[in-house]
Amino acid sequence: MNPDFNRVAIIGVGLIGGSLGMALCARGLAGEVVGAGSSNESLRLAVELGAIHRFTDSIADSVNGADLIIIGTPVSVTIKVLKEIIPYLSPSSVVTDVGSAKAAIVRDAARLLPPGASFIGGHPMAGAERPGVREADPYLFENAFYILTPTPETPPAAEIKVGKLVAGVGAKVIKMEPEQHDQAVAAVSHLPYLIASSLVNTVAQMPGSDSILPLAAGGFRDTTRVASSKPEMWRDILLANREQVLDMIRRFREELVTYENAVAAGAGTNIQKKLESARDVRSGLPAKTSRYLSSLFEIIITVPDRPGAIAAFAAHLANAGINISDIEIMRVREGEGGTIRVGFAAQEDLANAFSVLKEKGYTVRKK
């Protein structure tokens, strides 16, 4: 079978660029994947890991003849890279990026690109706390949202080409206007990072924090997980989406003040109403994803805390020909066990899995 792309250039082969490259190489989607970047050491590692077929020091060499050019650099240098590759673009060149802010980049790209060349903003909603190609994963984008921000001027052929990339790496295309994207990610990604960082700093600055932080359990750790991400990357993201981030900070501040006033006044009814409202919205999140993805059919399994416990029930399902679409460790108590959420693509798979695991003696319930 012929690959979708004869040649793909990835400029910036880190976590995201490297994961895209791994998926392209492993699935035979590109005849050649060429990497370029600022660190030859990192690029050599990318070759060893199978993220690219080869690398080059020359921007011209990486771009010439490429069906698709992916700018995988931090968002702060996306336009700088775009300016560097412009002299080597052909009228049929298609360029995309992976940055977390889109409006300004899409506007600048439209102004800078030569006639015929196309830019489609891209943002894979997937990642990891640790950066770099060493953390790259060919399955990083499996079933993830991948936002594309074409404009009315985007040629259909270019949109189809980038859509093939997204589908090929296992992600789900979501199309948005650039401004709509920036508002959305400010709310569900950028503000949560600021809240997580602020919460950690607030507790760390308290008197006696050395004895408080060790008490941090699941709630605190889950809420603040993203605070472990690379600060330099997040600095650039927050500044690139400055206006939308500032708007969300103002909105969140107003919400906190409402809670502060209610607590100060002892207004228990008001507090409960707000907490109930938040609970109801949060509980509805899985159902709301059906706007973009098919809902999963889920069960909850209780398993013992011992080596191979997850592999054991997964093997029972595999032997029955049942495919797991999603899996999440929900709660674990060391030495006792925990609960695992397992999702299936079809109601029939859920019913069969429920029967198989019940027969094997597992405690299992439908979610």
NUFI-579924 format. One line per field, with one value per residue (C-alpha): residue in three letters; z, x, y. Coordinates in Angstrom, 2 decimals, padded with zeros to 5 digits. Layout:
residues N
residu = c(ALA/...)
w = c(Z/...)
u = c(X/...)
v = c(Y/...)
END
This chain:
residues 367
residu = c(MET/ASN/PRO/ASP/PHE/ASN/ARG/VAL/ALA/ILE/ILE/GLY/VAL/GLY/LEU/ILE/GLY/GLY/SER/LEU/GLY/MET/ALA/LEU/CYS/ALA/ARG/GLY/LEU/ALA/GLY/GLU/VAL/VAL/GLY/ALA/GLY/SER/SER/ASN/GLU/SER/LEU/ARG/LEU/ALA/VAL/GLU/LEU/GLY/ALA/ILE/HIS/ARG/PHE/THR/ASP/SER/ILE/ALA/ASP/SER/VAL/ASN/GLY/ALA/ASP/LEU/ILE/ILE/ILE/GLY/THR/PRO/VAL/SER/VAL/THR/ILE/LYS/VAL/LEU/LYS/GLU/ILE/ILE/PRO/TYR/LEU/SER/PRO/SER/SER/VAL/VAL/THR/ASP/VAL/GLY/SER/ALA/LYS/ALA/ALA/ILE/VAL/ARG/ASP/ALA/ALA/ARG/LEU/LEU/PRO/PRO/GLY/ALA/SER/PHE/ILE/GLY/GLY/HIS/PRO/MET/ALA/GLY/ALA/GLU/ARG/PRO/GLY/VAL/ARG/GLU/ALA/ASP/PRO/TYR/LEU/PHE/GLU/ASN/ALA/PHE/TYR/ILE/LEU/THR/PRO/THR/PRO/GLU/THR/PRO/PRO/ALA/ALA/GLU/ILE/LYS/VAL/GLY/LYS/LEU/VAL/ALA/GLY/VAL/GLY/ALA/LYS/VAL/ILE/LYS/MET/GLU/PRO/GLU/GLN/HIS/ASP/GLN/ALA/VAL/ALA/ALA/VAL/SER/HIS/LEU/PRO/TYR/LEU/ILE/ALA/SER/SER/LEU/VAL/ASN/THR/VAL/ALA/GLN/MET/PRO/GLY/SER/ASP/SER/ILE/LEU/PRO/LEU/ALA/ALA/GLY/GLY/PHE/ARG/ASP/THR/THR/ARG/VAL/ALA/SER/SER/LYS/PRO/GLU/MET/TRP/ARG/ASP/ILE/LEU/LEU/ALA/ASN/ARG/GLU/GLN/VAL/LEU/ASP/MET/ILE/ARG/ARG/PHE/ARG/GLU/GLU/LEU/VAL/THR/TYR/GLU/ASN/ALA/VAL/ALA/ALA/GLY/ALA/GLY/THR/ASN/ILE/GLN/LYS/LYS/LEU/GLU/SER/ALA/ARG/ASP/VAL/ARG/SER/GLY/LEU/PRO/ALA/LYS/THR/SER/ARG/TYR/LEU/SER/SER/LEU/PHE/GLU/ILE/ILE/ILE/THR/VAL/PRO/ASP/ARG/PRO/GLY/ALA/ILE/ALA/ALA/PHE/ALA/ALA/HIS/LEU/ALA/ASN/ALA/GLY/ILE/ASN/ILE/SER/ASP/ILE/GLU/ILE/MET/ARG/VAL/ARG/GLU/GLY/GLU/GLY/GLY/THR/ILE/ARG/VAL/GLY/PHE/ALA/ALA/GLN/GLU/ASP/LEU/ALA/ASN/ALA/PHE/SER/VAL/LEU/LYS/GLU/LYS/GLY/TYR/THR/VAL/ARG/LYS/LYS)
w = c(000.00/-000.94/001.99/002.42/002.25/000.25/002.59/005.83/007.44/011.21/012.52/016.27/017.17/020.83/022.65/020.17/016.99/017.96/018.72/015.37/013.68/015.51/014.45/010.84/010.71/012.60/010.54/007.18/006.58/005.12/002.77/004.59/007.75/007.98/011.22/011.81/014.97/017.21/018.87/016.80/019.92/020.29/016.57/016.71/019.57/017.48/014.73/017.28/018.71/015.29/015.39/012.12/009.36/009.17/010.23/008.64/009.74/006.74/006.85/003.06/002.89/005.35/003.55/-000.12/-001.64/001.53/001.10/004.59/006.94/010.67/012.94/016.28/018.11/021.16/020.25/020.94/017.92/015.47/013.37/013.47/012.00/009.45/008.26/007.94/005.73/003.47/000.87/000.32/000.07/-003.20/-004.39/-003.24/000.22/003.20/006.64/010.03/013.64/017.04/019.25/022.00/020.69/017.21/016.32/016.06/014.35/011.75/011.00/010.63/008.49/006.08/005.74/005.32/003.12/-000.60/-003.11/-003.31/-000.04/002.76/006.56/008.77/012.49/014.50/018.20/019.40/022.78/024.13/025.94/029.01/031.99/030.80/027.53/024.93/022.28/024.88/026.16/022.66/022.14/018.82/020.58/022.23/019.93/019.92/020.36/021.36/020.09/017.46/016.75/013.28/012.53/008.77/007.46/004.59/002.40/003.17/000.00/000.42/-000.75/002.04/004.62/003.38/003.62/007.25/008.02/006.75/009.20/012.11/011.19/010.49/013.99/015.53/016.60/016.07/014.03/015.65/013.46/015.09/014.20/015.58/018.04/019.22/019.82/021.89/024.09/024.62/025.55/027.84/029.78/029.82/029.63/030.37/033.38/035.00/034.75/036.48/039.18/039.78/040.03/042.27/044.60/044.97/045.62/048.11/050.22/049.83/051.17/054.28/057.63/058.33/054.71/055.16/057.41/055.35/051.87/052.86/053.77/050.18/049.01/045.77/045.47/045.84/043.67/040.90/040.93/040.80/038.46/035.56/037.76/037.14/033.46/031.92/033.14/030.07/027.78/029.84/030.09/026.28/026.00/028.51/026.81/023.33/024.42/026.72/026.16/026.53/029.58/031.25/030.58/032.24/035.24/035.73/035.49/037.96/040.39/040.39/041.11/044.02/045.45/045.34/047.40/049.74/050.42/050.94/053.40/055.27/055.57/056.64/053.68/053.68/051.22/048.64/049.06/048.61/045.50/043.86/044.81/043.49/040.24/039.78/040.63/038.07/035.29/036.12/036.23/032.78/031.13/029.70/028.05/026.61/024.72/022.41/020.51/019.19/019.95/020.27/023.94/025.50/027.34/030.70/033.60/036.94/038.09/041.58/041.49/044.16/044.72/043.36/040.33/037.15/038.39/035.43/032.96/034.34/033.69/030.38/029.31/030.11/027.87/025.11/025.17/024.69/021.70/023.52/022.71/025.41/024.06/027.22/030.70/033.84/037.34/039.55/043.18/044.77/048.42/048.82/050.01/049.46/045.87/043.81/041.08/037.34/034.79/031.45/028.34/025.26/021.86/021.67/024.05/023.02/024.13/027.50/028.01/027.05/029.24/032.18/031.81/031.35/034.38/036.61/035.64/036.60/040.05/039.66/041.37/038.45/037.88/034.94/035.13)
u = c(000.00/001.35/001.96/-000.25/002.84/006.02/007.95/007.12/009.38/009.18/010.93/011.18/011.26/010.29/007.44/004.72/006.80/008.52/005.23/003.82/006.98/006.85/003.24/004.02/007.05/005.53/002.33/004.00/002.13/005.16/007.85/010.37/010.20/012.96/013.72/015.31/015.95/018.43/019.98/021.74/022.00/018.22/017.78/020.17/018.10/014.96/016.44/017.33/013.80/012.15/010.65/012.35/014.21/016.98/017.81/019.49/021.14/019.63/016.15/016.17/017.00/014.26/011.56/012.41/010.12/008.06/004.35/003.72/005.76/005.04/006.35/006.70/008.54/007.33/004.61/006.92/009.11/006.51/006.45/010.27/010.50/007.80/009.81/012.92/011.22/009.33/012.13/012.03/008.27/006.64/003.18/001.82/003.46/001.23/002.42/000.86/001.90/001.11/000.93/-001.57/-002.49/-003.82/-005.33/-002.14/-000.19/-002.90/-003.11/000.67/000.92/-001.72/000.25/003.67/003.10/003.86/001.01/-000.20/001.36/-001.08/-000.99/-003.48/-003.19/-003.15/-003.33/-003.26/-005.00/-002.54/000.76/002.74/004.23/007.78/009.00/011.47/011.66/012.66/009.08/007.57/004.91/003.45/000.09/000.01/-002.77/-004.91/-008.55/-007.37/-008.95/-006.81/-008.05/-007.57/-008.24/-008.71/-009.96/-012.37/-009.28/-007.82/-007.71/-009.75/-006.79/-004.60/-007.31/-007.66/-003.90/-003.66/-006.81/-005.04/-002.21/-004.62/-006.62/-003.43/-002.04/-005.35/-006.74/-010.17/-010.41/-012.20/-012.51/-012.69/-012.14/-008.77/-010.35/-012.84/-009.95/-008.01/-011.00/-011.72/-008.18/-007.81/-010.78/-010.04/-006.24/-004.47/-006.52/-006.35/-002.55/-002.50/-004.87/-002.72/000.45/-001.21/-002.53/000.90/002.53/-000.18/000.36/004.15/004.24/002.21/004.01/004.75/004.30/006.97/004.57/001.46/002.54/003.27/-000.43/-001.44/-003.68/-005.46/-007.51/-004.56/-002.29/-004.89/-005.72/-002.07/-000.65/-000.14/001.96/004.79/004.89/007.74/007.54/009.28/006.70/003.79/005.26/005.25/001.73/000.24/001.84/000.85/-002.81/-002.59/-005.98/-008.01/-006.00/-006.54/-010.27/-010.40/-008.38/-010.90/-013.81/-012.21/-011.37/-015.05/-016.08/-013.64/-014.88/-018.43/-017.33/-015.34/-018.35/-020.65/-018.26/-017.71/-021.46/-022.09/-024.44/-024.62/-027.51/-025.68/-022.51/-024.37/-026.17/-022.89/-021.24/-024.23/-024.13/-020.44/-021.02/-023.82/-021.76/-018.74/-020.86/-022.18/-018.76/-018.55/-021.95/-021.01/-018.02/-020.52/-020.60/-017.19/-016.67/-018.89/-019.64/-017.90/-019.76/-018.07/-017.77/-015.99/-013.90/-012.54/-009.13/-006.66/-003.40/-000.90/001.40/-000.41/-003.91/-004.69/-003.07/-005.18/-008.60/-007.40/-006.33/-009.80/-011.32/-008.78/-009.43/-013.12/-012.33/-013.35/-011.41/-010.75/-011.12/-010.12/-008.86/-008.27/-007.04/-009.48/-008.60/-006.02/-005.30/-001.91/-002.13/-005.89/-006.80/-008.60/-011.07/-010.46/-012.69/-012.79/-014.48/-015.75/-016.81/-020.02/-022.83/-022.40/-018.75/-019.78/-022.40/-019.97/-017.20/-019.58/-020.56/-017.00/-015.62/-018.57/-018.02/-014.34/-015.29/-014.63/-016.69/-017.92/-020.64/-021.87/-021.12)
v = c(000.00/003.42/005.80/008.86/011.09/010.67/012.91/014.70/017.30/017.78/020.89/020.49/016.80/016.88/015.14/016.13/016.25/013.01/011.26/012.33/011.07/007.74/007.19/008.14/005.82/002.89/002.87/003.38/006.62/008.41/007.21/009.40/011.49/014.09/015.91/019.29/021.24/022.99/019.91/017.26/015.10/015.11/014.44/011.47/010.09/010.64/008.45/005.74/005.82/005.60/009.10/010.14/008.34/010.91/014.46/017.43/020.67/022.43/023.92/023.93/020.22/019.32/021.30/020.76/018.16/017.62/016.85/018.15/020.34/020.10/022.85/021.09/023.87/025.82/028.29/031.25/030.42/029.09/032.27/032.53/029.02/029.82/032.83/030.63/028.04/030.47/030.79/027.02/026.52/025.55/026.67/023.30/023.29/022.54/023.65/022.93/023.47/021.95/025.04/025.81/029.27/029.78/033.17/035.25/032.47/031.84/035.58/035.91/032.79/034.10/037.32/035.68/032.63/032.85/032.37/028.79/027.60/026.75/026.88/025.05/025.59/022.36/021.56/017.94/017.80/015.27/015.43/014.45/016.22/015.54/017.07/015.80/013.12/010.53/010.70/010.41/007.74/006.53/006.03/009.46/010.70/007.56/008.70/012.19/015.38/017.11/020.62/022.09/025.75/026.13/029.46/030.21/030.71/027.26/025.10/021.90/019.80/021.18/020.53/016.95/016.44/017.56/015.59/012.46/013.13/013.43/010.33/008.39/008.93/007.81/011.18/012.74/015.95/018.88/021.98/025.40/029.01/030.18/032.64/030.02/027.61/030.13/030.89/027.20/026.16/029.17/027.79/024.06/023.98/027.25/028.36/024.88/025.03/028.42/027.16/024.08/026.15/028.73/026.04/024.45/027.83/028.82/025.71/025.81/029.39/028.54/028.36/024.71/023.66/020.98/019.09/019.93/018.84/015.22/014.95/015.70/012.88/012.06/015.25/017.60/015.49/015.11/018.81/019.89/017.23/019.63/021.92/019.45/020.44/022.41/026.05/027.48/025.90/027.18/030.68/030.84/029.39/031.84/034.84/033.64/033.47/036.47/038.14/034.95/033.87/037.25/036.99/033.56/034.79/037.60/035.17/032.76/035.56/036.60/033.00/032.75/036.05/034.69/031.69/033.92/036.13/033.16/031.50/034.78/035.29/031.71/031.35/027.57/027.38/029.49/027.46/024.19/025.44/026.41/023.12/021.17/023.13/022.33/018.67/018.38/019.97/017.81/014.65/015.44/015.73/012.17/012.55/015.93/014.46/012.79/016.07/015.09/011.40/008.37/007.71/004.75/002.01/001.63/-000.78/-000.47/-003.45/-004.05/-005.75/-006.88/-004.99/-007.50/-007.79/-008.76/-007.91/-005.67/-008.05/-010.90/-009.37/-007.90/-011.40/-012.76/-010.10/-010.69/-014.43/-013.65/-011.43/-008.23/-005.07/-002.46/001.10/002.99/002.16/004.23/003.38/005.25/004.48/002.19/001.42/-000.19/-003.78/-004.00/-003.22/-000.66/000.15/000.28/001.98/000.15/001.53/-000.28/001.04/-001.01/-001.94/-005.57/-005.53/-004.11/-006.82/-009.58/-008.17/-007.88/-011.55/-012.81/-010.97/-011.91/-015.54/-015.21/-013.95/-010.23/-007.56/-005.52/-002.94/-000.92/002.77)
END
